[in-house]
Amino acid sequence: MASQRQLRVGEEVRHVLSQTISMNDWPVGELSVPVTVTQVSMSPDLQKALVFVMPLGGVEREETLEFLSEMIPYMRKRLASSMSLRRVPMLRFVIDETFDKAEKMDNLFKAIKPSPIKDD
């Protein structure tokens, strides 16, 4: 279970990264689709941040991860200038699979056919 401090710092990191990504003003190249930062999970020592992202429509996932991974030094500089942390966390980007799992569950529930109620 994450501590209040981890949750608070993770939310602040999420906010800064969301702003940075939404500006799409990179030193090199650009994202071809809008990207949402859905969650940031901080390690207990606040040295690592696992950043969950989802490209709009779930398209170009690999390209998005590759681009964001290349831009980690730039984003860490943005975090350093926007937040007052002793050390800027190392960032790791992953695709948020929550939406896919929710869609699969929804499809499973739709596939279940209710049995007719018999009156005796």
DSSP file (Angstrom, degrees, kcal/mol; ACC not computed):
  #  RESIDUE AA STRUCTURE BP1 BP2  ACC     N-H-->O    O-->H-N    N-H-->O    O-->H-N    TCO  KAPPA ALPHA  PHI   PSI    X-CA   Y-CA   Z-CA
    1    1 A M              0   0    0      0, 0.0     2,-0.2     0, 0.0     0, 0.0   0.000 360.0 360.0 360.0 131.7    0.0    0.0    0.0
    2    2 A A        -     0   0    0      1,-0.1    41,-0.1     2,-0.1     2,-0.1  -0.459 360.0-121.6 -75.2 143.8    1.4    3.4   -1.0
    3    3 A S     >  -     0   0    0     -2,-0.2     4,-2.4     1,-0.1     5,-0.2  -0.304  26.1-106.7 -76.9 166.9    1.9    6.0    1.7
    4    4 A Q  H  > S+     0   0    0      1,-0.2     4,-2.7     2,-0.2     5,-0.2   0.882 122.3  53.6 -60.7 -38.0    0.2    9.4    1.6
    5    5 A R  H  > S+     0   0    0      2,-0.2     4,-2.8     1,-0.2     5,-0.3   0.926 108.2  48.6 -64.5 -45.3    3.6   10.9    0.7
    6    6 A Q  H  > S+     0   0    0      1,-0.2     4,-2.7     2,-0.2    -2,-0.2   0.923 113.9  47.2 -59.6 -44.8    4.0    8.6   -2.3
    7    7 A L  H  X S+     0   0    0     -4,-2.4     4,-2.2     2,-0.2    -2,-0.2   0.915 113.5  47.5 -63.9 -43.4    0.5    9.3   -3.5
    8    8 A R  H  X S+     0   0    0     -4,-2.7     4,-1.9     2,-0.2    -2,-0.2   0.934 115.9  43.1 -65.4 -47.3    0.9   13.1   -3.1
    9    9 A V  H  X S+     0   0    0     -4,-2.8     4,-2.7     1,-0.2     5,-0.2   0.906 113.0  53.6 -66.2 -41.1    4.3   13.2   -4.9
   10   10 A G  H  X S+     0   0    0     -4,-2.7     4,-2.5    -5,-0.3    -1,-0.2   0.890 108.9  48.8 -59.8 -40.2    3.0   10.8   -7.6
   11   11 A E  H  X S+     0   0    0     -4,-2.2     4,-2.1     2,-0.2    -1,-0.2   0.881 111.5  49.1 -68.4 -37.6    0.0   13.0   -8.3
   12   12 A E  H  X S+     0   0    0     -4,-1.9     4,-2.3     2,-0.2    -2,-0.2   0.909 111.9  48.5 -67.5 -41.6    2.3   16.1   -8.5
   13   13 A V  H  X S+     0   0    0     -4,-2.7     4,-2.8     2,-0.2     5,-0.3   0.917 110.4  52.3 -62.2 -43.2    4.6   14.2  -10.9
   14   14 A R  H  X S+     0   0    0     -4,-2.5     4,-2.6    -5,-0.2    -2,-0.2   0.910 109.0  50.2 -58.4 -43.2    1.6   13.2  -13.0
   15   15 A H  H  X S+     0   0    0     -4,-2.1     4,-2.1     2,-0.2    -2,-0.2   0.935 112.7  44.9 -62.8 -47.8    0.4   16.8  -13.2
   16   16 A V  H  X S+     0   0    0     -4,-2.3     4,-2.4     1,-0.2    -2,-0.2   0.920 115.3  47.5 -64.4 -43.9    3.8   18.1  -14.3
   17   17 A L  H  X S+     0   0    0     -4,-2.8     4,-2.9     2,-0.2     5,-0.2   0.892 109.6  53.7 -65.7 -38.4    4.3   15.3  -16.9
   18   18 A S  H  X S+     0   0    0     -4,-2.6     4,-2.6    -5,-0.3    -1,-0.2   0.924 110.9  46.3 -60.6 -44.3    0.7   15.8  -18.2
   19   19 A Q  H  X S+     0   0    0     -4,-2.1     4,-1.6     2,-0.2    -2,-0.2   0.928 113.4  48.9 -62.8 -44.8    1.4   19.4  -18.8
   20   20 A T  H  X>S+     0   0    0     -4,-2.4     4,-0.8     1,-0.2     5,-0.6   0.926 114.9  44.0 -61.7 -46.1    4.7   18.7  -20.4
   21   21 A I  H ><5S+     0   0    0     -4,-2.9     3,-0.7     1,-0.2    -1,-0.2   0.895 110.5  54.3 -68.3 -40.2    3.3   16.1  -22.7
   22   22 A S  H 3<5S+     0   0    0     -4,-2.6    -1,-0.2    -5,-0.2    -2,-0.2   0.805 101.0  59.6 -67.8 -27.4    0.2   18.1  -23.7
   23   23 A M  H 3<5S-     0   0    0     -4,-1.6    -1,-0.2    -5,-0.2    -2,-0.2   0.819  86.7-158.4 -67.9 -28.6    2.3   21.0  -24.8
   24   24 A N  T <<5 +     0   0    0     -4,-0.8     2,-0.7    -3,-0.7    -3,-0.1   0.847  42.9 139.2  52.2  37.7    4.0   18.7  -27.4
   25   25 A D      < +     0   0    0     -5,-0.6    -1,-0.2     5,-0.1     5,-0.1  -0.751  27.3 167.9-112.5  80.3    6.9   21.2  -27.4
   26   26 A W        -     0   0    0     -2,-0.7     3,-0.2     3,-0.5    45,-0.0  -0.580  47.1-125.0 -97.8 155.2    9.9   18.8  -27.5
   27   27 A P  S    S+     0   0    0      0, 0.0     2,-0.4     0, 0.0    -1,-0.1   0.833 102.4  20.0 -65.0 -30.0   13.5   19.5  -28.3
   28   28 A V  S    S-     0   0    0      1,-0.1    -3,-0.0    43,-0.0     0, 0.0  -0.989 120.5 -23.9-141.8 129.2   13.4   16.9  -31.0
   29   29 A G        -     0   0    0     -2,-0.4    -3,-0.5    -3,-0.2     2,-0.3  -0.072  66.8-114.4  70.5-170.2   10.4   15.5  -32.9
   30   30 A E        -     0   0    0     -5,-0.1     2,-0.3    -3,-0.1    -5,-0.1  -0.984  22.3 -93.7-160.4 161.2    6.8   15.3  -31.6
   31   31 A L        -     0   0    0     -2,-0.3     4,-0.0   -10,-0.2    33,-0.0  -0.624  24.3-152.0 -78.9 138.5    4.1   12.9  -30.6
   32   32 A S  S    S+     0   0    0     -2,-0.3    -1,-0.1    28,-0.1    28,-0.0   0.691  79.8  35.1 -86.6 -18.4    1.7   12.0  -33.4
   33   33 A V  S    S-     0   0    0     27,-0.1    -1,-0.1    26,-0.1    24,-0.0  -0.969  94.1 -97.8-131.7 149.3   -1.2   11.4  -31.1
   34   34 A P        -     0   0    0      0, 0.0    22,-3.0     0, 0.0     2,-0.4  -0.367  40.4-151.7 -62.1 145.6   -2.4   13.0  -27.8
   35   35 A V  E     -A   55   0A   0     20,-0.2     2,-0.5   -17,-0.1    -4,-0.0  -0.969   5.3-151.3-126.0 136.6   -1.2   11.0  -24.7
   36   36 A T  E     -A   54   0A   0     18,-2.4    18,-2.1    -2,-0.4     2,-0.8  -0.905   9.9-144.6-106.4 132.3   -2.9   10.8  -21.3
   37   37 A V  E     +A   53   0A   0     -2,-0.5    16,-0.2    16,-0.2     3,-0.1  -0.865  23.3 178.3 -91.7 109.4   -0.9   10.2  -18.2
   38   38 A T  E     -     0   0A   0     14,-1.8     2,-0.3    -2,-0.8    -1,-0.2   0.820  57.3  -9.4 -86.5 -32.1   -3.3    8.1  -16.2
   39   39 A Q  E     -A   52   0A   0     13,-1.2    13,-2.9   -25,-0.1     2,-0.4  -0.986  48.7-149.1-163.4 152.2   -1.3    7.4  -13.1
   40   40 A V  E     -A   51   0A   0     -2,-0.3     2,-0.6    11,-0.2    11,-0.2  -0.991  13.2-160.6-129.0 124.5    2.2    7.7  -11.5
   41   41 A S  E     -A   50   0A   0      9,-2.7     9,-2.8    -2,-0.4     2,-0.3  -0.918  11.8-155.5-107.2 117.8    3.3    5.1   -9.0
   42   42 A M  E     -A   49   0A   0     -2,-0.6     7,-0.2     7,-0.2   -36,-0.1  -0.663  15.9-119.8 -93.9 146.0    6.2    6.2   -6.8
   43   43 A S    >   -     0   0    0      5,-2.3     3,-2.0    -2,-0.3    -1,-0.1  -0.405  36.6-103.0 -72.8 160.1    8.7    3.9   -5.1
   44   44 A P  T 3  S+     0   0    0      0, 0.0    -1,-0.1     0, 0.0    -2,-0.0   0.822 124.7  47.1 -57.0 -32.4    8.8    4.2   -1.3
   45   45 A D  T 3  S-     0   0    0    -39,-0.0    -2,-0.0     3,-0.0    -3,-0.0   0.407 109.1-125.1 -89.9   3.9   12.1    6.2   -1.4
   46   46 A L  S <  S+     0   0    0     -3,-2.0    41,-0.1     2,-0.2     3,-0.1   0.665  80.9 115.1  63.0  20.4   10.6    8.5   -4.2
   47   47 A Q  S    S+     0   0    0     42,-0.1    43,-3.1     1,-0.1     2,-0.4   0.652  70.2  45.2 -91.9 -17.4   13.6    7.7   -6.4
   48   48 A K  E     - b   0  90A   0     41,-0.3    -5,-2.3     2,-0.0     2,-0.4  -0.977  62.1-165.8-130.9 141.6   11.6    5.9   -9.1
   49   49 A A  E     -Ab  42  91A   0     41,-2.9    43,-2.0    -2,-0.4     2,-0.7  -0.986   9.0-155.7-128.7 122.7    8.4    6.7  -10.9
   50   50 A L  E     -Ab  41  92A   0     -9,-2.8    -9,-2.7    -2,-0.4     2,-0.6  -0.879  19.2-157.9 -95.4 114.9    6.4    4.3  -13.0
   51   51 A V  E     -Ab  40  93A   0     41,-3.3    43,-2.5    -2,-0.7     2,-0.5  -0.854   3.6-154.8-104.9 116.4    4.4    6.4  -15.3
   52   52 A F  E     +Ab  39  94A   0    -13,-2.9   -14,-1.8    -2,-0.6   -13,-1.2  -0.792  22.0 175.2 -91.6 124.6    1.2    4.9  -16.9
   53   53 A V  E     -Ab  37  95A   0     41,-2.6    43,-2.7    -2,-0.5   -16,-0.2  -0.883  19.4-164.6-128.3 158.4    0.3    6.4  -20.2
   54   54 A M  E     -A   36   0A   0    -18,-2.1   -18,-2.4    -2,-0.3     2,-0.1  -0.924  17.7-137.7-144.5 118.2   -2.4    5.8  -22.8
   55   55 A P  E >   -A   35   0A   0      0, 0.0     3,-2.7     0, 0.0   -20,-0.2  -0.450  46.5 -83.9 -68.9 148.4   -2.3    7.3  -26.4
   56   56 A L  G >  S+     0   0    0    -22,-3.0     3,-1.0     1,-0.3   -21,-0.0  -0.302 116.5   5.6 -55.6 126.4   -5.6    8.5  -27.6
   57   57 A G  G 3  S-     0   0    0      1,-0.2    -1,-0.3    -3,-0.1     3,-0.1   0.453 116.1 -90.1  77.5   0.4   -7.6    5.6  -29.1
   58   58 A G  G <  S+     0   0    0     -3,-2.7     3,-0.4     1,-0.2    -1,-0.2   0.682  87.6 138.6  70.8  17.1   -4.9    3.2  -27.9
   59   59 A V    <   +     0   0    0     -3,-1.0    -1,-0.2     1,-0.2     5,-0.1  -0.573  55.8  18.0 -95.3 159.4   -3.1    3.6  -31.2
   60   60 A E  S  > S+     0   0    0     -2,-0.2     4,-2.0    -3,-0.1    -1,-0.2   0.866  71.8 158.2  53.6  44.5    0.7    3.8  -31.8
   61   61 A R  H  >  +     0   0    0     -3,-0.4     4,-2.6     2,-0.2     5,-0.2   0.941  69.4  44.8 -63.9 -49.9    1.5    2.4  -28.4
   62   62 A E  H  > S+     0   0    0      1,-0.2     4,-2.5     2,-0.2    -1,-0.2   0.904 113.9  49.5 -65.0 -41.4    5.0    1.3  -29.2
   63   63 A E  H  > S+     0   0    0      2,-0.2     4,-2.5     1,-0.2    -1,-0.2   0.896 111.5  50.2 -63.4 -39.9    5.9    4.5  -31.0
   64   64 A T  H  X S+     0   0    0     -4,-2.0     4,-2.8     2,-0.2     5,-0.2   0.938 111.6  46.9 -64.3 -47.6    4.6    6.5  -28.1
   65   65 A L  H  X S+     0   0    0     -4,-2.6     4,-2.4     1,-0.2    -2,-0.2   0.909 112.6  50.5 -61.0 -42.0    6.6    4.6  -25.5
   66   66 A E  H  X S+     0   0    0     -4,-2.5     4,-1.8    -5,-0.2    -1,-0.2   0.933 112.8  45.6 -62.2 -46.3    9.7    4.8  -27.6
   67   67 A F  H  X S+     0   0    0     -4,-2.5     4,-1.4     1,-0.2    -2,-0.2   0.940 113.7  48.1 -63.5 -47.8    9.4    8.6  -28.0
   68   68 A L  H  < S+     0   0    0     -4,-2.8    -1,-0.2     1,-0.2    -2,-0.2   0.878 109.5  53.8 -62.6 -36.9    8.6    9.2  -24.4
   69   69 A S  H >< S+     0   0    0     -4,-2.4     3,-1.0    -5,-0.2    -1,-0.2   0.875 107.7  50.7 -64.3 -36.7   11.6    7.0  -23.3
   70   70 A E  H 3< S+     0   0    0     -4,-1.8    -1,-0.2     1,-0.2     4,-0.2   0.789 109.3  52.3 -69.1 -26.9   13.9    9.1  -25.5
   71   71 A M  T 3X S+     0   0    0     -4,-1.4     4,-2.5     1,-0.2    -1,-0.2   0.307  75.5 107.4 -93.4   8.9   12.5   12.3  -23.9
   72   72 A I  H <> S+     0   0    0     -3,-1.0     4,-2.5     1,-0.2     5,-0.2   0.905  77.4  51.7 -56.7 -45.5   13.1   11.2  -20.3
   73   73 A P  H  > S+     0   0    0      0, 0.0     4,-1.8     0, 0.0    -1,-0.2   0.920 111.5  48.0 -59.1 -40.6   16.1   13.5  -19.8
   74   74 A Y  H  > S+     0   0    0     -4,-0.2     4,-1.9     1,-0.2    -2,-0.2   0.921 113.1  47.6 -62.8 -44.5   14.0   16.5  -21.0
   75   75 A M  H  X S+     0   0    0     -4,-2.5     4,-2.4     1,-0.2    -1,-0.2   0.849 108.2  54.7 -69.2 -33.4   11.1   15.5  -18.7
   76   76 A R  H  X S+     0   0    0     -4,-2.5     4,-2.5    -5,-0.2    -1,-0.2   0.885 106.9  51.6 -65.9 -37.2   13.3   15.1  -15.7
   77   77 A K  H  X S+     0   0    0     -4,-1.8     4,-2.0    -5,-0.2    -2,-0.2   0.906 109.4  50.0 -63.5 -40.9   14.6   18.6  -16.3
   78   78 A R  H  X S+     0   0    0     -4,-1.9     4,-1.4     2,-0.2    -2,-0.2   0.906 111.0  49.1 -63.6 -41.0   11.0   19.9  -16.4
   79   79 A L  H  X S+     0   0    0     -4,-2.4     4,-2.2     1,-0.2     3,-0.3   0.921 109.3  52.7 -62.4 -43.6   10.3   18.0  -13.1
   80   80 A A  H  < S+     0   0    0     -4,-2.5    -1,-0.2     1,-0.2    -2,-0.2   0.871 112.6  44.0 -61.7 -37.7   13.4   19.5  -11.5
   81   81 A S  H  < S+     0   0    0     -4,-2.0    -1,-0.2     1,-0.2    -2,-0.2   0.721 119.6  42.0 -80.3 -20.0   12.3   23.0  -12.4
   82   82 A S  H  < S+     0   0    0     -4,-1.4     2,-0.3    -3,-0.3    -2,-0.2   0.664 113.2  47.9 -99.9 -19.5    8.7   22.5  -11.4
   83   83 A M     <  -     0   0    0     -4,-2.2     2,-0.8    -5,-0.2    -1,-0.0  -0.867  69.4-133.1-125.7 155.1    9.0   20.6   -8.1
   84   84 A S        +     0   0    0     -2,-0.3     2,-0.3    -3,-0.0    -4,-0.1  -0.698  49.7 144.8-108.4  80.6   11.0   20.9   -5.0
   85   85 A L        -     0   0    0     -2,-0.8     3,-0.1    -5,-0.2    -2,-0.1  -0.852  56.4-128.1-112.2 150.4   12.3   17.3   -4.5
   86   86 A R  S    S+     0   0    0     -2,-0.3     2,-0.4     1,-0.2    -1,-0.1   0.930  99.1  12.3 -60.5 -44.9   15.7   16.4   -3.1
   87   87 A R  S    S-     0   0    0    -41,-0.1    -1,-0.2    -3,-0.1    -3,-0.0  -0.990  81.8-119.3-133.7 142.9   16.3   14.2   -6.1
   88   88 A V        -     0   0    0     -2,-0.4   -12,-0.1    -3,-0.1     3,-0.1  -0.683  40.8-116.3 -80.0 128.8   14.4   14.0   -9.4
   89   89 A P        -     0   0    0      0, 0.0     2,-0.3     0, 0.0   -41,-0.3  -0.271  21.9-110.4 -67.8 150.5   12.9   10.4   -9.8
   90   90 A M  E     -b   48   0A   0    -43,-3.1   -41,-2.9     1,-0.0     2,-0.4  -0.608  39.3-137.4 -72.3 138.9   14.0    8.1  -12.6
   91   91 A L  E     -b   49   0A   0     -2,-0.3     2,-0.4   -43,-0.2   -41,-0.2  -0.815  23.4-178.8-107.2 141.6   11.1    7.7  -15.0
   92   92 A R  E     -b   50   0A   0    -43,-2.0   -41,-3.3    -2,-0.4     2,-0.4  -0.976  15.8-149.9-136.5 124.8    9.8    4.6  -16.6
   93   93 A F  E     +b   51   0A   0     -2,-0.4     2,-0.3   -43,-0.2   -41,-0.2  -0.774  19.9 169.6 -98.5 136.4    6.9    4.7  -19.0
   94   94 A V  E     -b   52   0A   0    -43,-2.5   -41,-2.6    -2,-0.4     2,-0.3  -0.973  38.6-103.2-139.0 154.2    4.4    1.9  -19.5
   95   95 A I  E     -b   53   0A   0     -2,-0.3     2,-0.7   -43,-0.2   -41,-0.2  -0.608  36.2-121.3 -76.4 134.6    1.1    1.5  -21.3
   96   96 A D        -     0   0    0    -43,-2.7     3,-0.5    -2,-0.3     4,-0.3  -0.692  26.0-172.9 -79.1 113.0   -1.9    1.5  -19.0
   97   97 A E     >  +     0   0    0     -2,-0.7     4,-2.4     1,-0.2     5,-0.2   0.417  60.4  98.1 -87.2   0.4   -3.6   -1.7  -19.6
   98   98 A T  H  > S+     0   0    0      1,-0.2     4,-2.5     2,-0.2    -1,-0.2   0.885  81.4  51.2 -57.7 -41.5   -6.6   -0.8  -17.4
   99   99 A F  H  > S+     0   0    0     -3,-0.5     4,-2.1     2,-0.2    -1,-0.2   0.902 110.4  48.6 -65.6 -40.7   -8.7    0.3  -20.3
  100  100 A D  H  > S+     0   0    0     -4,-0.3     4,-2.2     2,-0.2    -2,-0.2   0.919 112.5  48.3 -64.3 -43.7   -8.1   -3.0  -22.2
  101  101 A K  H  X S+     0   0    0     -4,-2.4     4,-2.3     1,-0.2    -2,-0.2   0.895 111.0  50.8 -64.1 -40.4   -9.0   -5.1  -19.1
  102  102 A A  H  X S+     0   0    0     -4,-2.5     4,-2.4    -5,-0.2    -1,-0.2   0.896 109.9  50.2 -64.4 -39.8  -12.1   -3.1  -18.5
  103  103 A E  H  X S+     0   0    0     -4,-2.1     4,-2.4     2,-0.2    -2,-0.2   0.903 109.9  50.3 -65.7 -40.8  -13.2   -3.6  -22.1
  104  104 A K  H  X S+     0   0    0     -4,-2.2     4,-2.2     2,-0.2    -2,-0.2   0.918 111.6  48.3 -62.5 -43.3  -12.6   -7.3  -21.9
  105  105 A M  H  X S+     0   0    0     -4,-2.3     4,-2.5     2,-0.2    -2,-0.2   0.912 110.7  51.4 -62.9 -42.1  -14.7   -7.5  -18.7
  106  106 A D  H  X S+     0   0    0     -4,-2.4     4,-2.1     1,-0.2    -2,-0.2   0.913 110.1  48.9 -61.4 -42.8  -17.4   -5.5  -20.3
  107  107 A N  H  X S+     0   0    0     -4,-2.4     4,-1.7     2,-0.2    -1,-0.2   0.879 109.9  52.2 -65.1 -37.8  -17.5   -7.9  -23.3
  108  108 A L  H  X S+     0   0    0     -4,-2.2     4,-1.0     2,-0.2    -2,-0.2   0.923 110.0  48.1 -63.5 -43.7  -17.6  -10.9  -20.9
  109  109 A F  H  < S+     0   0    0     -4,-2.5     3,-0.4     1,-0.2    -2,-0.2   0.872 110.8  51.1 -65.6 -35.7  -20.6   -9.5  -19.1
  110  110 A K  H  < S+     0   0    0     -4,-2.1    -1,-0.2     1,-0.2    -2,-0.2   0.826 106.0  56.4 -68.7 -30.5  -22.4   -8.7  -22.3
  111  111 A A  H  < S+     0   0    0     -4,-1.7     2,-0.4    -5,-0.2    -1,-0.2   0.714  85.3  95.4 -75.0 -20.6  -21.8  -12.3  -23.5
  112  112 A I     <  -     0   0    0     -4,-1.0    -4,-0.0    -3,-0.4    -3,-0.0  -0.582  65.8-154.0 -74.3 125.4  -23.5  -13.7  -20.4
  113  113 A K        -     0   0    0     -2,-0.4     2,-0.1     1,-0.0    -2,-0.1  -0.881  17.4-124.0-101.7 124.6  -27.1  -14.5  -21.3
  114  114 A P        -     0   0    0      0, 0.0     3,-0.1     0, 0.0    -1,-0.0  -0.409  25.5-118.8 -66.8 141.0  -29.4  -14.5  -18.3
  115  115 A S        -     0   0    0      1,-0.1     2,-0.0    -2,-0.1     0, 0.0  -0.558  35.8-100.0 -78.1 144.1  -31.4  -17.6  -17.8
  116  116 A P        -     0   0    0      0, 0.0     2,-0.5     0, 0.0    -1,-0.1  -0.354  34.8-118.1 -65.5 142.6  -35.1  -17.2  -18.0
  117  117 A I        -     0   0    0     -3,-0.1     2,-0.5    -2,-0.0     0, 0.0  -0.692  26.7-147.2 -83.2 127.9  -36.9  -17.1  -14.6
  118  118 A K        -     0   0    0     -2,-0.5     2,-0.6     2,-0.0    -1,-0.0  -0.834   1.3-148.0-100.0 129.9  -39.3  -19.9  -14.2
  119  119 A D              0   0    0     -2,-0.5    -2,-0.0     1,-0.1     0, 0.0  -0.847 360.0 360.0 -93.5 126.8  -42.5  -19.4  -12.2
  120  120 A D              0   0    0     -2,-0.6    -1,-0.1     0, 0.0    -2,-0.0   0.432 360.0 360.0 -93.1 360.0  -43.6  -22.6  -10.4
